Amino acid sequence: MDERQWAFYEGADGSTPVRKDLEKARLASHETTKLAALMRRVQDRQTLPGDVKDLGNDLLEVRLTGNRRIFRLLYAEEAGGLVLLALCFFQKKSQKTPPNERDTAERRLKDWRNRNPKD
């Protein structure tokens, strides 16, 4: 089986907004460790119940719960599931995923697909 890899969305201008969102979140070391473990489980197809939620429209959500904060990483499986494309990272403050975050992820996914068409 081919190795799945994480990739961070990159805008046409070379910007990396997901990396900026991660920096802005100022994750504590235990949060960073937990996020890395979650991402590894997704990559290895070894997720546990509650790790990932299907949001529809090809979007998936990695669910990171810290001591006092909750974060979400929205992503899509691309290139036959071999590319795990990180689209959006944010601190969750309400029960539902904020529509603007979903919209951002959907817009970035569409942009990525337009610039990386399937053969």
Backbone bond lengths (Angstrom), bond angles and torsions (degrees), N, CA, C in turn:
res aa  C-N    CA-C-N  psi(-1)  N-CA   C-N-CA  omega(-1)  CA-C   N-CA-C  phi
1 M - - - 1.450 - - 1.523 109.09 -
2 D 1.324 115.73 140.02 1.459 120.62 179.06 1.516 110.52 -70.52
3 E 1.309 115.44 149.42 1.463 122.99 179.66 1.524 109.88 -77.31
4 R 1.320 115.89 128.55 1.465 120.54 174.65 1.523 108.44 -82.52
5 Q 1.323 115.81 144.59 1.464 120.76 -178.23 1.519 110.19 -132.35
6 W 1.312 115.74 144.75 1.456 121.13 173.18 1.526 109.34 -82.28
7 A 1.305 115.96 142.47 1.463 122.93 173.11 1.523 106.39 -136.20
8 F 1.315 116.67 143.32 1.454 120.98 177.44 1.520 108.67 -98.13
9 Y 1.320 115.03 134.17 1.467 119.86 178.51 1.521 109.27 -52.17
10 E 1.326 114.03 135.03 1.465 120.93 176.25 1.516 107.43 -125.83
11 G 1.335 116.02 126.18 1.455 120.76 178.55 1.516 111.52 -67.96
12 A 1.314 115.87 165.44 1.468 120.98 178.94 1.526 111.05 -59.70
13 D 1.328 116.27 -25.41 1.469 121.09 179.62 1.528 112.79 -87.14
14 G 1.353 116.91 4.32 1.460 121.08 179.70 1.514 113.93 87.79
15 S 1.336 117.32 0.06 1.469 120.30 179.65 1.525 110.30 -69.84
16 T 1.322 115.57 152.66 1.464 121.34 178.54 1.533 108.65 -125.96
17 P 1.334 117.28 78.43 1.461 121.13 -173.88 1.526 114.52 -63.40
18 V 1.322 117.71 -30.97 1.471 119.09 -179.84 1.525 109.94 -68.27
19 R 1.314 116.65 -41.60 1.472 119.74 176.91 1.532 110.22 -62.14
20 K 1.336 116.82 -39.39 1.469 120.39 177.49 1.525 110.82 -64.05
21 D 1.342 117.04 -40.77 1.465 121.03 177.51 1.527 111.03 -62.45
22 L 1.323 116.47 -39.90 1.469 120.55 178.09 1.530 110.56 -63.42
23 E 1.327 116.43 -43.72 1.472 120.18 178.54 1.522 110.90 -63.64
24 K 1.322 116.18 -43.46 1.453 121.99 -178.23 1.535 111.51 -63.22
25 A 1.322 117.25 -31.60 1.467 121.82 -178.70 1.531 112.17 -68.65
26 R 1.322 116.35 -19.99 1.468 121.79 179.97 1.538 111.02 47.06
27 L 1.317 113.59 59.65 1.460 119.90 -179.66 1.523 110.97 -62.79
28 A 1.314 115.10 138.03 1.460 120.52 172.87 1.529 107.80 -70.45
29 S 1.317 116.98 161.51 1.470 119.43 -175.85 1.525 111.56 -59.26
30 H 1.340 118.32 -38.52 1.466 119.10 179.60 1.533 111.15 -68.42
31 E 1.346 117.95 -30.71 1.462 121.16 176.71 1.523 110.61 -70.77
32 T 1.320 116.65 -40.57 1.462 121.49 177.81 1.529 110.19 -62.82
33 T 1.321 116.28 -43.45 1.467 121.39 178.94 1.520 110.64 -62.56
34 K 1.329 116.06 -43.61 1.465 120.58 -179.51 1.533 110.98 -65.98
35 L 1.341 117.14 -41.98 1.465 120.41 178.40 1.529 110.56 -62.76
36 A 1.320 116.85 -43.19 1.471 120.40 178.82 1.529 110.62 -61.10
37 A 1.328 117.04 -40.47 1.471 120.87 179.17 1.529 110.72 -66.10
38 L 1.326 116.77 -41.72 1.464 120.72 177.48 1.525 111.01 -61.76
39 M 1.327 115.65 -46.37 1.463 119.62 -179.53 1.531 110.81 -62.89
40 R 1.311 117.34 -37.39 1.468 121.41 178.04 1.530 110.26 -65.49
41 R 1.334 117.26 -41.99 1.470 120.25 178.82 1.529 110.67 -63.18
42 V 1.322 116.85 -40.75 1.463 120.17 177.18 1.527 109.08 -62.90
43 Q 1.311 116.21 -47.25 1.468 121.40 -179.02 1.522 111.33 -58.69
44 D 1.330 116.12 -39.82 1.467 121.28 -176.85 1.529 113.60 -89.23
45 R 1.329 116.73 5.25 1.475 122.07 -176.88 1.528 111.38 56.80
46 Q 1.312 116.04 41.83 1.471 121.94 -177.61 1.530 110.96 -123.49
47 T 1.334 117.08 33.09 1.461 119.60 -175.95 1.525 111.88 -67.00
48 L 1.304 114.17 152.82 1.455 122.90 177.20 1.529 108.85 -102.08
49 P 1.316 118.38 159.29 1.463 119.35 176.68 1.537 110.33 -54.85
50 G 1.312 116.05 131.92 1.455 120.90 -179.87 1.520 114.87 92.46
51 D 1.324 118.33 -10.47 1.472 121.02 179.29 1.518 111.97 -69.41
52 V 1.333 116.44 -41.88 1.456 121.93 -171.44 1.519 109.53 -132.14
53 K 1.321 114.84 142.80 1.465 121.07 175.62 1.521 107.83 -127.21
54 D 1.337 116.29 134.92 1.458 121.82 176.36 1.524 107.88 -83.63
55 L 1.326 116.85 120.39 1.465 121.78 -178.74 1.528 112.41 -95.85
56 G 1.331 117.53 -3.22 1.455 120.80 -176.46 1.522 110.84 84.03
57 N 1.331 116.78 170.97 1.467 122.56 -178.67 1.524 111.84 53.48
58 D 1.336 117.84 36.12 1.460 124.92 178.46 1.526 113.88 70.29
59 L 1.322 118.07 7.81 1.468 121.04 179.64 1.522 110.85 -96.75
60 L 1.314 114.14 138.73 1.459 122.23 175.21 1.520 108.25 -125.66
61 E 1.322 115.64 158.57 1.460 120.76 -175.11 1.520 109.47 -129.97
62 V 1.329 116.73 122.16 1.461 121.91 171.81 1.522 105.93 -86.80
63 R 1.331 115.73 130.84 1.447 121.02 -172.66 1.529 110.73 -107.84
64 L 1.330 115.27 107.84 1.463 122.56 -178.92 1.522 109.10 -106.93
65 T 1.322 115.81 117.98 1.459 120.62 177.94 1.519 108.61 -115.19
66 G 1.317 115.31 119.15 1.458 120.96 177.25 1.524 109.93 -96.10
67 N 1.327 116.48 -163.41 1.460 120.06 179.59 1.525 111.69 -67.80
68 R 1.313 116.35 -48.07 1.457 120.50 -177.71 1.514 113.72 -124.50
69 R 1.318 116.90 -2.14 1.465 120.17 -176.59 1.519 110.23 -130.29
70 I 1.315 114.72 152.77 1.466 121.93 177.92 1.519 107.44 -124.24
71 F 1.323 115.67 132.45 1.461 121.38 179.41 1.516 109.73 -125.08
72 R 1.329 114.54 157.45 1.453 121.06 175.25 1.526 109.26 -134.30
73 L 1.325 114.83 140.90 1.455 122.82 173.44 1.522 106.19 -118.10
74 L 1.327 116.52 112.73 1.460 120.80 177.98 1.521 108.27 -89.31
75 Y 1.335 115.25 135.52 1.459 119.52 -177.34 1.520 110.44 -148.69
76 A 1.316 115.73 171.04 1.462 122.95 175.67 1.515 108.39 -135.94
77 E 1.321 115.49 149.35 1.460 120.82 175.05 1.522 107.59 -93.75
78 E 1.306 116.68 118.37 1.453 122.61 -175.86 1.522 110.09 -119.56
79 A 1.323 116.17 170.43 1.476 123.22 178.55 1.527 110.06 51.15
80 G 1.329 115.18 53.56 1.460 119.93 178.82 1.517 112.93 67.35
81 G 1.319 117.58 26.03 1.459 121.62 179.37 1.509 114.25 85.83
82 L 1.339 117.62 1.95 1.464 120.23 -177.19 1.524 112.27 -84.94
83 V 1.322 117.23 -21.06 1.464 121.09 176.81 1.518 107.63 -111.04
84 L 1.316 116.27 122.47 1.454 122.63 175.17 1.521 105.84 -99.99
85 L 1.319 116.05 100.56 1.457 122.07 -170.76 1.531 110.43 -90.99
86 A 1.325 116.09 107.17 1.463 121.36 177.04 1.523 108.56 -72.36
87 L 1.330 116.54 123.19 1.458 121.50 -172.69 1.522 113.76 -110.70
88 C 1.326 117.38 -29.68 1.456 119.87 -171.81 1.532 108.81 -162.74
89 F 1.331 117.28 137.66 1.464 121.98 176.95 1.524 107.74 -132.67
90 F 1.327 116.58 132.17 1.461 119.38 -178.08 1.524 110.71 -155.68
91 Q 1.322 114.45 160.48 1.454 120.77 173.87 1.518 107.41 -86.52
92 K 1.299 115.90 128.66 1.461 121.09 -177.28 1.521 109.11 -89.54
93 K 1.337 115.82 127.37 1.457 120.68 -177.38 1.521 112.44 -121.90
94 S 1.327 117.25 -1.05 1.461 120.40 179.75 1.526 108.76 -136.49
95 Q 1.322 116.12 169.65 1.461 121.60 -176.16 1.535 112.01 -61.89
96 K 1.321 116.13 -45.59 1.465 120.48 -177.33 1.533 110.46 -94.58
97 T 1.323 114.78 154.26 1.465 119.51 173.33 1.529 107.75 -65.22
98 P 1.326 117.61 125.07 1.470 120.03 -177.97 1.529 111.76 -57.43
99 P 1.346 116.49 133.23 1.477 119.85 -179.00 1.522 112.94 -56.29
100 N 1.324 118.44 -35.35 1.466 119.41 -179.13 1.523 111.38 -65.92
101 E 1.329 118.17 -33.25 1.469 121.19 177.62 1.532 110.13 -69.66
102 R 1.334 116.38 -42.20 1.476 120.27 176.23 1.518 110.34 -61.67
103 D 1.340 115.85 -44.67 1.464 120.61 179.99 1.527 110.86 -60.42
104 T 1.328 115.94 -42.60 1.465 120.52 178.31 1.525 110.32 -61.20
105 A 1.333 116.80 -46.59 1.465 120.80 -179.83 1.525 110.90 -62.55
106 E 1.330 117.45 -43.45 1.468 120.55 179.85 1.527 111.17 -64.71
107 R 1.325 116.99 -40.40 1.468 121.45 179.10 1.536 110.18 -64.55
108 R 1.324 116.45 -43.62 1.474 120.06 179.61 1.518 111.09 -66.26
109 L 1.335 117.53 -39.28 1.459 120.59 178.98 1.528 110.35 -63.89
110 K 1.325 116.94 -43.92 1.462 120.83 178.29 1.526 110.48 -61.46
111 D 1.326 116.36 -44.13 1.467 120.69 178.58 1.527 110.38 -61.00
112 W 1.331 116.73 -46.36 1.467 121.10 -179.34 1.528 110.60 -60.62
113 R 1.328 116.18 -44.11 1.471 120.33 -179.61 1.533 110.88 -65.26
114 N 1.316 117.42 -37.43 1.461 120.43 178.60 1.531 111.10 -63.90
115 R 1.330 116.16 -34.69 1.470 119.94 -178.04 1.521 112.67 -92.31
116 N 1.337 117.61 -9.21 1.475 122.98 179.63 1.522 108.98 -132.96
117 P 1.325 116.84 64.32 1.476 119.30 -175.69 1.524 111.72 -64.92
118 K 1.325 113.72 148.16 1.469 119.37 174.23 1.519 108.01 -71.36
119 D 1.313 116.67 142.55 1.477 120.07 -177.81 1.507 111.80 -67.63
